[in-house]
Amino acid sequence: MILPPNVKMTPMLSQYVEWKKKYPDCLLFFRMGDFYEMFFEDAQKASEILDIALTSRDPSKSIPMAGVPFHAVDNYLGKLVKAGYKVAICEQVSVPDGKSLVDRRVIRIVTPGTYVPEEAGEEGRLASINLLNDDTIALAMLSVNTGCLEAGVLKKEEALSLITGFNPGEVLIPDTIKREDLPVELQNFFILQRTKEQFTPDGAARWLCKIFNVPALSVFGLEEGAFDTGCAGAVLHYLEETQFGAIQHVTRIYPLREKHFLHLDVASQQNLELVSGDGPTLYSVLNKCKNPMGRRLLREWILRPLLDQDAINKRQNGVEFLVQDPVVRQKLQNLLGECRDIERASSRLSLGTGNPRDLAAIRDTLLLIPLVYGYCKSSPLEKFISSDNSLETLSTLLASALCDEVPRHLHNGDVIRTGFNSELDSWRELREHGDQWLDQYLEKEKAKTDIPKLKVGSNKIFGYYLEISKGNLDKVPENYIRKQTLVSAERFITPELKEFEEKMAASEQEIASLESKIYADLVQHTLEHVQKIQDGAAMLSCIDVLASLAQVAWERNYIRPQINNGLNLKIEGGRHPVIEATFLDLPFVPNDIVLDGDEERIALITGPNMAGKSTYLRMAALLVIMAQMGAFIPAAEASMGLMDRVFTRIGARDELSRGNSTFMVEMIETANILHNVTDRSIVVLDEIGRGTSTYDGMSIAWAVLEYLDHGCGSKPKVLFATHYHELVALEDHLNGLKNLSMAVHEGERGISFLYKVVDGPADRSYGIEVARLAGIPPAVLKRAFHLLETFERADEVKPSGGVMETSQQIQLFPVSSQAIIEELAAIDPNKMTPFRALEMMYKITDQCREELQSHGNT
Ligand SMILES: Nc1ncnc2c1ncn2[C@@H]1O[C@H](COP(=O)(O)OP(=O)(O)OP(=O)(O)O)[C@@H](O)[C@H]1O
């Protein structure tokens, strides 16, 4: 760090500089009393990001300074890590005596991936990866706020979708990998290079075995010598380093296996708006969870639907039980609503950032666990609970040790309950009896001195004193020591008052130190049970999610889908969960989805814009995801074979920031689908080819359908919506393809949408009718009709590549005179206001002039 010239160093400033030198890549929060102060460059940066005042430490203004109050530090830390900064917290570690320099030490480093704020949020997620080859990635993901560590070696795609869903605050990579060599999906995360040695599987395995006290990592299901061990080591090492060893809440590693979950790639997670999006998401519809642990787990269940039929059935049984028994569901939900986030509370205590309220949260929730357990016993929910009740002792201990209401900060006192520790009680008694003693002493002295107006008081300088008015000074006894003269009185201290004062100060100090010692013991004792607390939390979150799914199923009339090992997908009366729940005033029109693994596995859906094609496609994907996460689904009846992947190519997602045009993104996503489909995949393609010229687009769409039908070597189920009406002819050529269309009603006043999917192709595209509904001016509509007729008279497009000749293409005029005449004819002068008539007059004259100009007649 470079100090500005002419800085006058003080011992405190030298201490600051020494610590700053040790943590040059961090902002240093230097504790001074009730504030964390920053100096020099750090102060300037922090004042900008945090929008706090930049002051200076010295009159010559050579030492910029900015500070934040310690009790509100969480908020400021959150802003700094969000901006990508690391913060080293340098605390006072000796008691200030007003004479010597207070000792200070950096006790932890807050980083974007390790920061766990007091209020529940998405923070505290750390990942590490190692690129093994073009196709394989080793990864580890650590939820710092829950202590859950997962690791695995996976296919690149699968790994990337897991990481994206996890959304880490920081991603660690070995320093042998350059940032620019990382897959694009990772480039927007904060990347941190660490030494390659930390990623070595053998070294990491030895260290991890020691940390977890296990003979081999195979006890967790990890493979000896695999690269994911290296990633797990690297990620935990980073946590240990930044939290100075406070990693007690990470108690095991969960293996991530290939094909363990239905694969939802990054594009599908976004396209289907599963857990995030501009509006309502699947998560927001399904979330009736009562506590943050359940909400976290629900998000995970949505992003990781299962591939194991038994596991799905187990969840469905749980949901079914809670749908059928609303009384138990309600009782459980009430209890779950009272449960606190004990995963997070125990993590914060382990990280050393917890407070008495975290301990109280654990106490309160441990008392509720047996009640939740009681409702789950002897029901399908029993499968989600562990029968180990050994948290009872901890629960009793915390209940007897902590006050009912505890303050946020330990130093505020009143954390430990009276009756828990006799020594603490006697000091407290002394403190409380102090007032009584003072009253008695005053009465005694009044009698002794014969001064009825004798007063007792205290201040910071002399402590306790007796105050005697000037008129009574001749009665002052000899043992009174004069300390202060006021206008009308004098103040004295006595040996008895001094002794009392010392006792009082000692009792305050004893109370504070005893409370903090008992508190520290309680935290330590609690952390010894952290694994069991996490098990309890896992049970509560599972029950919370099941109850949430049941609640939604019950409210919205969802049904239990039958999952099997076959290849058919049959949904009767399916509804789109998000649209149905969002637009409550418009009843959703249910539709069937029937696809098999053979002759009817590609549905080509045609129909006008706005008729419901995209909704139908998305509905299919969402219902499969819901079914495999164990949820009930909005349908009348459903049975489906397990799917391994949901592929989607929907809508226009620009990635201009990454240098990809809309069409390029579309093609990249389509290529990915064509390379990776299996017999058990469901593919949703919405209007592919739309981003380029009509004939290019149509040819691509055509070829993609052929490939999915018989070229890719697999038989995926495909829903393909298109505006290329010409594609309906494919039904006669492709074995697996069937035509479906969106029904519309054509009345006198134009078309209206029925939102019903029917067999067979749409008879035409109705684009111009939809344009009319949207309010396109009649002149434009008329012109469009003429053009359409001309196009339709032109050569029919053939799959063999009949591209329209230039000579057949139509020259596009500005608005034709015919259109102007028609627009005039459509006017009803009786219904026009004078202003509107004048406006129209201007418009028509402009159009006429333009028309004349285009024919050279000015
Ligand atoms: N089954 C349905 N029941 C009720 N409303 C529906 C149904 N399907 C779609 N809608 C409504 O119609 C709107 C348009 O649907 P959607 O976007 O799926 O049409 P589209 O045919 O894909 O249109 P485009 O071709 O222009 O993309 C939806 O936002 C929804 O509000």
Ligand as a Chemical Component Dictionary entry (heavy atoms), coordinates in Angstrom:
data_LIG
# 
_chem_comp.id                   LIG 
_chem_comp.type                 NON-POLYMER 
_chem_comp.pdbx_formal_charge   0 
_chem_comp.three_letter_code    LIG 
# 
loop_
_chem_comp_atom.comp_id 
_chem_comp_atom.atom_id 
_chem_comp_atom.alt_atom_id 
_chem_comp_atom.type_symbol 
_chem_comp_atom.charge 
_chem_comp_atom.model_Cartn_x 
_chem_comp_atom.model_Cartn_y 
_chem_comp_atom.model_Cartn_z 
_chem_comp_atom.pdbx_ordinal 
LIG N1  N1  N 0 -54.961 -23.043 -23.040 1  
LIG C1  C1  C 0 -55.112 -21.734 -22.805 2  
LIG N2  N2  N 0 -56.147 -21.273 -22.071 3  
LIG C2  C2  C 0 -56.298 -19.950 -21.851 4  
LIG N3  N3  N 0 -55.466 -19.017 -22.306 5  
LIG C3  C3  C 0 -54.419 -19.412 -23.034 6  
LIG C4  C4  C 0 -54.191 -20.784 -23.326 7  
LIG N4  N4  N 0 -53.060 -20.873 -24.072 8  
LIG C5  C5  C 0 -52.634 -19.623 -24.246 9  
LIG N5  N5  N 0 -53.442 -18.745 -23.641 10 
LIG C6  C6  C 0 -53.292 -17.265 -23.629 11 
LIG O1  O1  O 0 -52.897 -16.842 -24.907 12 
LIG C7  C7  C 0 -51.721 -16.078 -24.853 13 
LIG C8  C8  C 0 -50.865 -16.366 -26.091 14 
LIG O2  O2  O 0 -50.426 -17.676 -26.046 15 
LIG P1  P1  P 0 -49.074 -18.138 -26.745 16 
LIG O3  O3  O 0 -48.003 -17.136 -26.533 17 
LIG O4  O4  O 0 -48.841 -19.515 -26.291 18 
LIG O5  O5  O 0 -49.490 -18.114 -28.269 19 
LIG P2  P2  P 0 -48.602 -18.524 -29.525 20 
LIG O6  O6  O 0 -49.499 -19.282 -30.405 21 
LIG O7  O7  O 0 -47.377 -19.197 -29.127 22 
LIG O8  O8  O 0 -48.287 -17.102 -30.114 23 
LIG P3  P3  P 0 -47.042 -16.688 -31.058 24 
LIG O9  O9  O 0 -47.093 -17.587 -32.240 25 
LIG O10 O10 O 0 -47.344 -15.278 -31.377 26 
LIG O11 O11 O 0 -45.816 -16.852 -30.230 27 
LIG C9  C9  C 0 -51.050 -16.517 -23.556 28 
LIG O12 O12 O 0 -50.294 -15.478 -22.989 29 
LIG C10 C10 C 0 -52.211 -16.873 -22.662 30 
LIG O13 O13 O 0 -52.614 -15.760 -21.925 31 
# 
loop_
_chem_comp_bond.comp_id 
_chem_comp_bond.atom_id_1 
_chem_comp_bond.atom_id_2 
_chem_comp_bond.value_order 
_chem_comp_bond.pdbx_ordinal 
LIG N1  C1  SING 1  
LIG C1  N2  SING 2  
LIG C1  C4  DOUB 3  
LIG N2  C2  DOUB 4  
LIG C2  N3  SING 5  
LIG N3  C3  DOUB 6  
LIG C3  C4  SING 7  
LIG C3  N5  SING 8  
LIG C4  N4  SING 9  
LIG N4  C5  DOUB 10 
LIG C5  N5  SING 11 
LIG N5  C6  SING 12 
LIG C6  O1  SING 13 
LIG C6  C10 SING 14 
LIG O1  C7  SING 15 
LIG C7  C8  SING 16 
LIG C7  C9  SING 17 
LIG C8  O2  SING 18 
LIG O2  P1  SING 19 
LIG P1  O3  DOUB 20 
LIG P1  O4  SING 21 
LIG P1  O5  SING 22 
LIG O5  P2  SING 23 
LIG P2  O6  DOUB 24 
LIG P2  O7  SING 25 
LIG P2  O8  SING 26 
LIG O8  P3  SING 27 
LIG P3  O9  DOUB 28 
LIG P3  O10 SING 29 
LIG P3  O11 SING 30 
LIG C9  O12 SING 31 
LIG C9  C10 SING 32 
LIG C10 O13 SING 33 
# 
